């Protein structure tokens, strides 16, 4: 007698495929955002602070 739990389920397979696609896209967006934030932080840390502009006195 065959084990029914070992049989392939096409609906479950499609569901897992869709879930994997969504998770992959989310992971890609999160990685890109983390890289942008890291580069911004690194740039801010390495550049000297800007000097404030001198204001002219009003008459």
Secondary structure, 3 states (H helix, E strand, C coil): CCCHHHCCCHHHHHHHHHHHHHHHHHHHHHHHHHHHHHHHHHHHHHCCCCCCCCCCCCC
